[in-house]
Amino acid sequence: MPYLLAILLSLTALTGCQSAYYSAMEQVGIHKRDIMVDRVEDANDAQQDAQQQFTSALDALKALNQFDGGDLESAYNQVNDQYEASNDAAEKVRERIAAIEDVADALFEEWQDELALYSSSKLRRDSESKLNTTKASYQRMLSAMHRAEQKMDPVLDTLRDNTLYLKHNLNAAAIGSLQGEFQSLQRDIQRAITDMEAAITESERFISQLQRS
């Protein structure tokens, strides 16, 4: 990739000028469809990372609930670190979904506008049919992603509440009072993981549909 183009891509990505970014990418043969696939795959990776991180946070809280002597401050720091890492993982998922929505808007708008350029009505109808099918698949994927995204909130809320409570009540009695919270967190994490798996499955279907189109 030429040096000046590399600078342009960096600047457009930093300034958020997505239309200029897409134009620059097309100059090197990378089209919106390719960017869409990459961003969906990135979102899948982020969701898998979030699953692992939520599980790690659960393990840290489980270890604290089973605390039987030792350094309470160190145990609390482990829980706090896991909460912060979980919050970062969830934010990355949100960012990845937003990036998908941005390129989807640009891709579908371009596809729709180009329908008017056909001289062949047969080819235009075929392209329009594929556009509608791809849009429908995209909406199913996006809905699944947003459902999974929403399921992250109860997990983060419980982790934050537990962390705040322990911060100001760092003693064995306080740890014992969090037993019910631990059970709730376990259920919330499992729901989030289940919905993330469903979203990843829809993502794979969408990528397949997009590539067929």
N, C-alpha and C positions, 0 to 999 in steps of 0.2 A: 504494500500500500504506500503510495507516495507520501513523503514527509508532510507536505502542506495539508493533504487530505486527512492525515492522522490528527493533525492539530485541529482541523475543522470539526472532526467527529468529537474530539474531546471538549471543545468549546460549546458545541451545540448540546451535548449531553449535560454539561454543567449548567448551562443557562436555561435548560428546559424547553428550548425551541425545537420541539419534536418534528415539525414539518421540515425544517432545515436538516435535521438529523436524518430523517427518512430519505430526503433527496440526496444527501451525501452518500448514504449507504447504497442507494440505487446506482450511483455512479461507479461503484465497484462491484456491481452485480448482486448485491444483497437486497432483496425486495421485502416488502412488508410481510408477505406470507412467511418468508424465512425468519424474520424477526419475531413474528407471532409464535412460530414453533419453538424458537429458542426461549422466549419469555414464558411460555406454558411449561416447558421443561424446567426452567428456573423456579417457577412457582411450585412445581412438584417436589423439587429438591428442598425448597424452603419448608414445605409442609412435612416432609420426612424428617428434616432437622428439628422442626418444632415437636413432632411426636417423640423423638428421642430426648429432647430437652425436657419436655413435660414429665416423661418417665423418670429422668434423672432427678427432677425436683421432687417427685413423689417419693423416690428412694431416700432422698435427703431428709424429708419430713418424717418418713417412716423410721429412719435411724434415730431421729430426735425423739420420736414418740416412744421408742424403746430404750431411751437413755437410762443408763444404770451406773451413774458415777462417771467422773471425768471432768473435762473442761467444757462447761456450759457455753461459755463465750465462743469457743471454737465451733461447737455444734451449731450455735445460732448463725455464725458467719457463713457456714456451709449452706444453711437454708436461705439466707439472704442472697448469697451469690447465685444460687439456683433460681431464685425469683427474678433477679435482674437479668440473668441469661434467658429465662423463659420470656420475659417481657421483650427482650431484643429479638428473640426468635419469632414471636408473634408479630412484631412490627415489620420484620422482613417479609413475612407472609403477606401482610397488608400491602406493602410496597410492591411486591411482585404482582398481586392481583390488579392494582392500579395501573401498573405498566402494561398488563395484558389489555385492560380496557382501553387504554390510550391507543395502542397500535390497532386494536380491533375497530375502533371508530374510524381511524384513517384508512384501513384496508377496505372496510365495507363501503365507505363513502366513495373511494376510488373505483371500486368494482361497480357500484351502482351508476356512477357518472359515465363509466366506459360502455355501459349498455347502449347508450344513445349513439355511439360511434359505429355500431355494426350496420353494414348494408344488407347482410343476410339475416332475415327474420328468424330462420331456423336456428342459426348459431346464437342469435340474441336470446331466443327463448330457452335454449339449452343452458346458456351461461346464467340467465336469470334464475332458472330452476336450481342450478348448483349453488348460486348465491343464497337463495332462500333455505336450502337444505343445510348449508354451512352455518348460516345465521342461527337456525334452530338448534343445531348441535352446540354452537357456541353458547347460546343462552342456557342450555341444560348444564354445560360445564360451569358457566359463571355462577349460576344459582347454587350448584353444589359447592363451589368454592366459598361463596358468601355464607352458606349454612355452616361450613366448617370454621370459617372465620369467626362467626358469632359464638360458636361453641368454645372458642378460646377464652372469651371474656369471663365466664364463671370460674375457669381455672385460674386466671390471673387475679381475679378478685379474691379468691380464697387464699392463694399464695401471699398476696399483699396483706390481707387481714391477719394471717398467721404470723407473718414476718413482723408487722407492726406490733401485734400483741406481745410477741416474745421479746421485742426490743425493750419494752418497758416492764415486762414481767418475767424476767429471766430466772426462773426457779422451777423446781421439780413439780410443784403444785400447778403452775401455769401450763407446763407441758402436758400434764395429765388431763387438763381441761380441754385440750385440743383433739382428743380422741375422736369425737363426733365430726369435727372439721376434717380430719384425715379421711374418714369414710366418704364424706361428701366429695372431697377432692378426688378420691380414687374413681368415683362414678363419673365426675365431670371430665376427667382426663380420658377415660375410656370412651365417653360419648364423642369427645373432640377427635380422638384417634379414629374412631369408626367413621365419622363424617369426612375426615381428611382422606381416608382410604377410598371412600366413595367419590370424592372430588378428583382424586388421582385417576381412578378408573374412567370417569367422564372425560378427563383431560386426554387420556390415551385414545378414547373414542374420537374426540374432537380432532386430534392431530391426524388420525387415520382418515377422517372425513375431509379435512383440509387438503391433505396430500392427494386424495382421490380427485378432488375438484381441480 
